[in-house]
Amino acid sequence: MNELRRLPVWHSVRIGLIGGVIMLYICLVGMVEVFGRSDIIERVISLGQVLLLLTGLGAGYLAARRAGEPTNALTVLISGVVAGGLTGGLLTGLVVIGSVVNLRAVFINASPALYNALTLGAGPNGAWIPLVGGAALGLVAALFCLLPRRVRQSIVNGLVGVLLAGLFSGLLRVILAARPGWSAELGRFLFASEGLTLAGALLFFILAGGLALLWSQSQATVRERITRLPEAQRKTLRWAMLGLAVILILIFPQISGAFIAQVIVLVGIFALMGLGLNITLGMAGLFDLGFVAFFAISAYTVGLLTSTGEHGIAQWSWWAAAPVGVLLAMIAGAFFGLPVLGIRGDYLAIATLGFGEIVRLLVGSDFLRPWLGGSFGILAIPKPWIGNLELAGPQQIYYLAVFGAVLVAFVAVRLRDSRLGRAWMAIREDEDVAEALGINLVQTKLLAYMLGGAFAGLGGAIFAALVGSIFPHSMNLLVSVNVVALLIVGGMGSIPGVIVGAFALIGLPELFREFDEYRYLLYGIALIAMMLAKPEGLWPSAAIRRELHTDETDETETNPGSSSTVPAS
Amino acid sequence: MYTSLTEKLIDWSIALYLWGFRIIVVLIVVIGTVLTLIGGKYNSQQWIDFVVFGIAQGSIYALIALGYTMVYGILRMINFAHGEIFMSGAFSAYFVASALEQSGFLDQNPLVALVLIMLVAMAASTGIALLVERVAYRPLRQAPRLVPLISAIGASFFLQYTFRGLFGPGVYAYPVVELLQGEWTFFGINILKAQVVVTIAAVLMMLGLYTIVMRTKIGKAMRAVSEDKATAALMGINVDRVIVTTFALGAAMAGVAGVLYALVFRQVNFFMGFVPGIKAFTSAVLGGVGNIPGAMLGGLFLGIFESLGPALFLESLGIVAPYQLKDAIAFTMLVLVLIFRPSGILGEKLTAKKA
């Protein structure tokens, strides 16, 4: 075994096998079929095929790069071909086995359609196709490896540009087609009914590749020119950028249409909740996995107070009901916070998870059905009005959500920089020391729960207005997990991070509704990958970045072998 | 020390609130129970059925809880994906069971077949648990505590939806084992055979595990690592291997629990791991996390409480459809234990470092 490991080809075999297992996984989990339904370039390549190609190319590239340093071009090519071939070879094995045994009895996706897709329509007779195709991909990847760095980078950028354009082609097409004239013409030129046209793909490739090349060359000079500007002009530039951003945000729903506006409203609602949890968890370090409780309490309060349906009790306007909802959420924060004040760490997470589930079970139960509607929920919640203007659809509620998010973000920034904010962070770092420094733990923690609950309550109130009806099943644990995850992915304790996280975890999955089946699968992979690669989040706050960075250096010092157990060849 | 009046007021109101909390819970339980017993809606056979069902279910919770407790004892980490490990055991056993049923083996040699099914479930659960440990937990062992917890939540999603993708979103019905149909009568009490077998199997597994932890060398090493990792490493214990063994043992228990659960409820689904997972964690907390007999006791306690609760003290309070609130009882119990006795029934006093 050890003899074998010393051979240079060992790495290629290993990478090829891992790549092959990933490919098998992609096939059997059904991604090839579902993702195959949406074309990146019309009738040329689908997203499912892109996934398979990328896996093959990736395996070839990694193997080739490993072989690259000390040896010659021939070894690089051979490594690439071996890894790619093995990756494809496992698929060949799948097709061969699948044509003999009925794998479908266990794996529901091992269908003849899958085998046809893998063999380009040839069926079991074409079982060699994935093997040869994989080897060819490995060869391409190895050749790519030998190109100069600059060329490599522009090719990658170009391809990423095409991929993104293809992924968002549906949305872009709709936006362009909304206005007749040159815009619709451009839309027809770039986008087919499904995916990009060939010409469009070419254009995007050249554009993305070229622009990236230009930017990488001129980036330094542009930066330098900006820093050389006098202070007054720099200030004007900044204000101009800010003004531009505000105008863009204001006219956005009119450009984008109702669907995207709805997505943004959801992102806004989750950003509100994220900002709330950012106080309890990000600043004060109190892990709350039952955040949905506050959301639910406020949404149900608003629903009950405003509904014109059978469960409505007051028929108030939204503007009168929302503050009550927020207030009740805040009080609930205190009530849930009080008993768990003494609980720390993971236990707190589980206790709050229990609270969240209790609230969900209660609102959905037949016991409270005469008052809360049970599993049928509360219907007929009227939309908010501003004067004579009804915030009827997502395009109007958008403004409510954006206003709420901006308001809450402002409050959050002010809180963070206040005495209270510093007290929270002290508690997060070390409770005992914080107490010794004279911080009143009970009051400070309670305030964190209450304010966090209030923010989530505002999210719930806007949600009630957006949807117009509330059901217990939209108050499940996934909401809480989503909020925690967006906070983590965005960067704990960082306010812009929350917004970024909300776009990444709520906005993107909403845009790709057709892949909804795989939403939480990809989500899980993203969470693990994020924790492994960048635990501080996409947009970390300065303090956390520093802290995690020192942790990493500690780890490499004390435990050098922990991350890679592969012996060097 | 100087404390202002408002602070004193806040302290008093907190104490009042907490006491109110306790009193309300006790009142609900006591009044409900008394009313039910006076009402006499259920006869003694029904009460015994509730208790026996509770014991069977509780012993399954206990088996799952062992995995939580052992991993928590060693890594101080909630293995959020453990419920999915349980699910994967039940799922893979389903395929073996239905294959054995189709070939007729299950009817001819039911005992051999059951043992075979359990072995497959143990193997599948263990394999998946080790994979998760290797990919999602081991690289994060030095990271701040929130990081592995999030990674575990990710692993839990990943496993659930992988099973959904591979085997479909439907509910699969487990094959019928003739041997376990019907009832046995002990001292004039009728008990479902499946529940007896499940309870006995669970108890045997737990005894086996207890022996491993208390009597073998690797068990000693596990106890040492859970006391103090660094010192254990200095004593020449391979910490990585001990951790892997812990995950493997916990997963094997979860795999068996999966099969037993499927024998009682006769169906498997990709989402089946979530609720038992949380309840098993509750059992672990109930018994005192890190404590193996505690997990067993906690599981049994939770199972019985949950099975008796709706009929015993909710129904007579005029609550419609009390069985919908079965899970709420379990969660309330979790919250109560965490608030009033965070160290659990058998647990040691948690120090700040461990909690």
Interface residues (C-beta under 8 A of the other chain):
Chain A: Y25 L28 V29 G30 M31 V106 F107 I108 N109 F287 F335 L338 P339 V340 L341 G342 I343 R344 G345 D346 Y347 A349 I350 A351 L353 G354 F355 E357 I358 L361 L362 G364 S365 D366 F367 R369 D432 N440 V442 Q443 V481 V484 A485 I488 M492 E517 Y518 Y520 L521 Y523 G524 I525 A526 L527 I528 M530 M531 L532 P535 E547 L548 D551 D554 E555 T558 N559 S562 S563
Chain B: E7 I10 D11 I14 Y17 L18 F21 R76 M77 I78 F95 V135 A136 R138 P139 L140 R141 Q142 A143 P144 R145 L146 V147 P148 L149 I150 S151 I153 G154 A155 S156 F157 F158 L159 Q160 Y161 T162 R164 G165 L166 F167 G168 I278 F281 T282 V285 I319 V320 A321 P322 Q324 L325 D327 A328 F331 T332 L334 V335 L338 I339 P342 A352 A355
